[in-house]
Amino acid sequence: MLLKLFEAGEPVLRQASRELSRDEILSAATQDLIASMYETMRAAPGVGLAAPQIGLPLQVAVIEDRQEYIANLSTDAVAERLREPVSPHVIINPRITYISRDGEASDTVPDGDAVFFEGCLSLPGFTAMVPRSLAVRVECLNEHAEQVTIEAQGWYARILQHEIDHLHGTMYIDRMLTRTFMGRENFDRYWKNVPVSEARRLLGA
């Protein structure tokens, strides 16, 4: 079932979400919710969707980065982003550790470790450059309430950070380089295949 996407300004997007118990995760209601979140994410289309984005303050997100999305980028852009397909999966009650380029682990995002444009289904039509950690480790539960540890880098790490931010009431506009904020049409027209370092220079970011 397709679900309504909540957009910036909705209070639920600025609230901290609550954790789910094992029984809640395994319930028919949560399993149906996960299926509907996948359907909604793919229809949008997007590479991730967190429960607050469909109006529920729960620590649940679904993620999938399809090859067909990556195919729209140039070879250089794919390599620059360290972007590869990511199989569909669920993260529940996640705990994230940021891994800097020199391998140090931290509870906070390394400043400017990796900077790329991001968009969001809750802020349609816009994009901006966002500093993120190049690599992360996420400890969470899956849809079977099983403990999972995810080691990710590049674009996959960015997706995880973006969705986990949603679970804490944070949006990419809270982290963005403000001079790079723009409409998607202008991004596609001028910046889509420009190297990020060059785009930052030209935009004064």
C-alpha positions as CSV (number, residue, x, y, z in Angstrom):
1,M,0.0,0.0,0.0
2,L,1.4,3.4,-0.9
3,L,1.7,5.7,2.1
4,K,1.6,9.5,2.3
5,L,5.0,11.2,2.3
6,F,5.3,13.8,5.0
7,E,7.2,17.0,3.9
8,A,9.3,19.6,5.7
9,G,7.2,21.5,8.2
10,E,5.4,18.4,9.5
11,P,6.1,18.2,13.3
12,V,6.8,14.4,13.1
13,L,9.9,15.1,11.0
14,R,11.4,17.1,13.9
15,Q,10.7,14.6,16.7
16,A,12.9,11.9,18.1
17,S,11.5,8.5,17.2
18,R,11.1,5.7,19.7
19,E,12.6,2.2,19.6
20,L,10.5,-0.9,18.9
21,S,10.4,-4.0,21.1
22,R,11.0,-7.4,19.7
23,D,7.3,-8.3,19.9
24,E,6.5,-5.1,18.0
25,I,9.0,-5.8,15.3
26,L,7.6,-9.3,14.7
27,S,4.0,-8.2,14.8
28,A,1.9,-8.3,11.6
29,A,1.3,-4.6,11.8
30,T,5.1,-3.8,11.6
31,Q,5.7,-6.4,8.9
32,D,2.9,-4.8,6.9
33,L,4.3,-1.4,7.6
34,I,7.7,-2.5,6.3
35,A,6.2,-3.8,3.1
36,S,4.3,-0.6,2.5
37,M,7.4,1.5,3.2
38,Y,9.3,-0.5,0.5
39,E,6.5,0.1,-1.9
40,T,6.3,3.8,-1.1
41,M,10.1,4.2,-1.4
42,R,10.2,2.5,-4.8
43,A,7.3,4.4,-6.2
44,A,8.8,7.8,-5.2
45,P,11.4,6.7,-6.3
46,G,14.1,6.9,-3.5
47,V,16.9,4.9,-2.0
48,G,15.8,5.1,1.6
49,L,12.7,5.9,3.6
50,A,12.4,6.4,7.4
51,A,9.2,5.9,9.4
52,P,8.9,9.6,10.3
53,Q,8.6,10.4,6.6
54,I,5.3,8.5,6.5
55,G,4.2,10.1,9.8
56,L,5.3,7.5,12.3
57,P,7.9,8.4,15.0
58,L,9.4,4.9,15.0
59,Q,13.0,3.8,14.6
60,V,12.5,2.0,11.4
61,A,13.9,2.7,7.9
62,V,14.1,0.8,4.6
63,I,17.0,1.1,2.2
64,E,17.6,0.0,-1.4
65,D,19.9,1.5,-4.1
66,R,19.1,0.0,-7.5
67,Q,21.5,-0.3,-10.4
68,E,18.9,1.5,-12.6
69,Y,19.4,4.6,-10.4
70,I,23.1,4.5,-10.6
71,A,23.0,4.1,-14.4
72,N,21.8,7.7,-14.7
73,L,25.1,9.0,-13.5
74,S,28.4,9.3,-15.4
75,T,31.1,6.8,-14.8
76,D,33.2,9.5,-13.1
77,A,30.3,10.5,-10.9
78,V,29.7,6.9,-9.8
79,A,33.4,6.4,-9.0
80,E,33.6,9.7,-7.1
81,R,30.7,8.7,-4.9
82,L,31.9,5.2,-4.4
83,R,28.4,4.1,-5.3
84,E,27.3,0.5,-5.8
85,P,23.9,-1.2,-5.8
86,V,22.6,-1.9,-2.3
87,S,20.1,-4.8,-1.7
88,P,16.8,-4.0,0.0
89,H,17.0,-4.2,3.8
90,V,15.5,-2.8,7.0
91,I,17.2,-1.1,9.9
92,I,15.5,-0.9,13.3
93,N,16.7,0.8,16.5
94,P,20.0,1.7,14.8
95,R,23.2,2.9,16.6
96,I,25.7,4.6,14.3
97,T,29.5,5.0,14.6
98,Y,31.2,7.4,12.2
99,I,34.6,6.2,10.8
100,S,36.9,9.0,9.6
101,R,39.3,8.7,6.6
102,D,42.1,7.9,9.0
103,G,40.1,5.1,10.6
104,E,39.2,6.8,13.8
105,A,35.7,6.0,15.2
106,S,33.5,8.7,16.6
107,D,30.0,9.4,17.8
108,T,30.0,12.7,15.7
109,V,30.3,13.3,12.0
110,P,33.8,14.1,10.8
111,D,33.8,17.7,9.5
112,G,33.8,17.7,5.7
113,D,35.0,14.1,5.5
114,A,32.9,13.5,2.3
115,V,30.8,16.1,0.6
116,F,28.2,15.5,-2.1
117,F,24.7,16.6,-3.2
118,E,21.8,15.0,-1.4
119,G,18.0,15.1,-1.9
120,C,15.1,14.0,0.3
121,L,11.6,12.7,-0.3
122,S,10.4,15.0,2.4
123,L,11.9,18.0,0.7
124,P,11.0,17.3,-3.0
125,G,12.4,19.4,-5.8
126,F,15.6,20.5,-4.0
127,T,19.1,19.4,-3.3
128,A,22.3,20.6,-1.5
129,M,25.8,19.5,-0.7
130,V,26.0,17.8,2.7
131,P,29.2,16.8,4.6
132,R,29.0,13.2,5.8
133,S,31.3,10.5,7.1
134,L,32.9,8.5,4.4
135,A,32.3,5.3,6.3
136,V,30.1,4.1,9.1
137,R,29.3,1.1,11.3
138,V,25.6,0.6,12.2
139,E,24.4,-1.8,14.8
140,C,20.7,-2.5,14.5
141,L,17.9,-5.1,14.3
142,N,16.5,-6.4,11.1
143,E,12.8,-7.2,10.3
144,H,13.2,-10.6,12.2
145,A,14.4,-8.8,15.3
146,E,17.9,-10.2,14.7
147,Q,21.0,-8.2,15.7
148,V,22.9,-7.0,12.6
149,T,26.1,-5.0,12.2
150,I,26.6,-3.1,8.9
151,E,29.9,-1.8,7.7
152,A,29.4,0.7,4.9
153,Q,31.4,3.3,3.0
154,G,30.8,5.7,0.1
155,W,27.2,6.3,-1.0
156,Y,25.8,3.5,1.1
157,A,27.2,5.1,4.2
158,R,25.6,8.4,3.2
159,I,22.2,6.7,2.8
160,L,22.5,5.2,6.2
161,Q,23.4,8.5,7.8
162,H,20.6,10.3,6.0
163,E,17.9,7.8,7.2
164,I,19.3,7.5,10.7
165,D,19.2,11.3,11.0
166,H,15.5,11.2,10.2
167,L,15.0,8.9,13.2
168,H,16.4,11.7,15.4
169,G,14.4,14.6,13.9
170,T,17.3,15.8,11.7
171,M,17.0,16.6,8.0
172,Y,19.8,17.2,5.5
173,I,19.1,20.9,5.4
174,D,20.4,21.0,9.0
175,R,23.8,19.8,7.8
176,M,24.0,21.2,4.3
177,L,26.4,23.8,2.9
178,T,23.9,26.5,2.5
179,R,25.4,28.2,-0.6
180,T,24.8,24.9,-2.5
181,F,21.1,24.7,-1.9
182,M,19.2,24.7,-5.2
183,G,16.2,23.3,-7.2
184,R,16.6,19.9,-8.8
185,E,16.1,21.3,-12.3
186,N,19.1,23.6,-11.9
187,F,21.1,20.8,-10.4
188,D,20.4,18.6,-13.4
189,R,21.0,21.5,-15.8
190,Y,24.3,22.8,-14.4
191,W,25.8,20.5,-11.8
192,K,24.8,16.9,-12.1
193,N,28.1,15.7,-13.7
194,V,30.4,18.4,-12.4
195,P,33.1,17.1,-10.0
196,V,32.1,18.0,-6.5
197,S,35.4,19.8,-5.8
198,E,34.8,22.0,-8.8
199,A,31.2,22.7,-7.9
200,R,32.2,23.7,-4.4
201,R,34.7,26.1,-5.8
202,L,32.3,27.7,-8.2
203,L,29.5,27.9,-5.6
204,G,31.9,29.3,-3.0
205,A,31.2,26.5,-0.6
